[in-house]
Amino acid sequence: MRYIAFAVALGLSLVAVSASPAAAADKAHQQLMAEIRMLQEQQQQLQQLVGGLAETLKVVTSKIDDQTGGNRSVQFRLIGTQSNRDAIGATVRIYHAGTSQSRMVRSGSSYLSQSELPVTFGVGKRDVIDRVTIAWPNGRAEEFTKVAAGKQYDCVEGKGISESSR
């Protein structure tokens, strides 16, 4: 059985898809390109491309600032300076209204998979996150307070947090 891989650059994101058998690859590629054109027209962010070898491809999208239903999310892209550049192994924990959530930066979790490197949290209708802590792989810890929800942030190890320009 032959496998064909396609990679499509979308701004700063890179999306990859494999299709098999080869006869289905052309159809999968056409479908992928149509989905990407639609996303570009709608100015949406591609989050995941989902599909098995013999399945129809599905594109899962989201907008960080989409306020549908009044719910919000916040996303952190970690950049290591003393730890590894992708901050794989770092843990981000957010605290809001007496609860907490945590996510670990991972590179993948199963065969032929890739996890999203930025970590994303759903925070409901909250406008502000009380506290964000980052435990870097080298043992360093950083803390930030009063972080606005509905935004994307870049966190550079040892240099702080800033709103993302992506």
HUVENKA-V557603 format. One record per residue. N is the residue number from 1. RES is the residue in three letters. NEAR is the number of other ideal C-beta (glycine too) atoms within 12 Angstrom. Layout:
N;RES;NEAR, N;RES;NEAR
This chain:
1;MET;13, 2;ARG;13, 3;TYR;17, 4;ILE;22, 5;ALA;19, 6;PHE;25, 7;ALA;17, 8;VAL;24, 9;ALA;13, 10;LEU;26, 11;GLY;16, 12;LEU;16, 13;SER;25, 14;LEU;18, 15;VAL;31, 16;ALA;24, 17;VAL;37, 18;SER;30, 19;ALA;30, 20;SER;22, 21;PRO;16, 22;ALA;17, 23;ALA;14, 24;ALA;26, 25;ALA;24, 26;ASP;15, 27;LYS;23, 28;ALA;33, 29;HIS;24, 30;GLN;18, 31;GLN;24, 32;LEU;34, 33;MET;22, 34;ALA;17, 35;GLU;30, 36;ILE;30, 37;ARG;17, 38;MET;17, 39;LEU;27, 40;GLN;21, 41;GLU;10, 42;GLN;16, 43;GLN;14, 44;GLN;23, 45;GLN;30, 46;LEU;33, 47;GLN;24, 48;GLN;23, 49;LEU;34, 50;VAL;18, 51;GLY;24, 52;GLY;16, 53;LEU;20, 54;ALA;16, 55;GLU;17, 56;THR;19, 57;LEU;31, 58;LYS;18, 59;VAL;30, 60;VAL;17, 61;THR;24, 62;SER;24, 63;LYS;22, 64;ILE;30, 65;ASP;22, 66;ASP;19, 67;GLN;15, 68;THR;12, 69;GLY;10, 70;GLY;13, 71;ASN;21, 72;ARG;30, 73;SER;34, 74;VAL;37, 75;GLN;38, 76;PHE;42, 77;ARG;34, 78;LEU;40, 79;ILE;29, 80;GLY;26, 81;THR;21, 82;GLN;18, 83;SER;27, 84;ASN;19, 85;ARG;20, 86;ASP;25, 87;ALA;36, 88;ILE;24, 89;GLY;23, 90;ALA;39, 91;THR;28, 92;VAL;39, 93;ARG;26, 94;ILE;36, 95;TYR;24, 96;HIS;27, 97;ALA;17, 98;GLY;8, 99;THR;17, 100;SER;19, 101;GLN;27, 102;SER;19, 103;ARG;30, 104;MET;23, 105;VAL;34, 106;ARG;23, 107;SER;18, 108;GLY;14, 109;SER;13, 110;SER;9, 111;TYR;7, 112;LEU;15, 113;SER;15, 114;GLN;22, 115;SER;19, 116;GLU;28, 117;LEU;31, 118;PRO;33, 119;VAL;32, 120;THR;30, 121;PHE;32, 122;GLY;24, 123;VAL;30, 124;GLY;22, 125;LYS;17, 126;ARG;26, 127;ASP;20, 128;VAL;23, 129;ILE;36, 130;ASP;24, 131;ARG;23, 132;VAL;38, 133;THR;27, 134;ILE;41, 135;ALA;25, 136;TRP;31, 137;PRO;24, 138;ASN;19, 139;GLY;14, 140;ARG;23, 141;ALA;19, 142;GLU;31, 143;GLU;21, 144;PHE;27, 145;THR;16, 146;LYS;17, 147;VAL;34, 148;ALA;25, 149;ALA;32, 150;GLY;29, 151;LYS;30, 152;GLN;30, 153;TYR;34, 154;ASP;24, 155;CYS;38, 156;VAL;25, 157;GLU;29, 158;GLY;19, 159;LYS;18, 160;GLY;18, 161;ILE;32, 162;SER;18, 163;GLU;21, 164;SER;22, 165;SER;11, 166;ARG;18
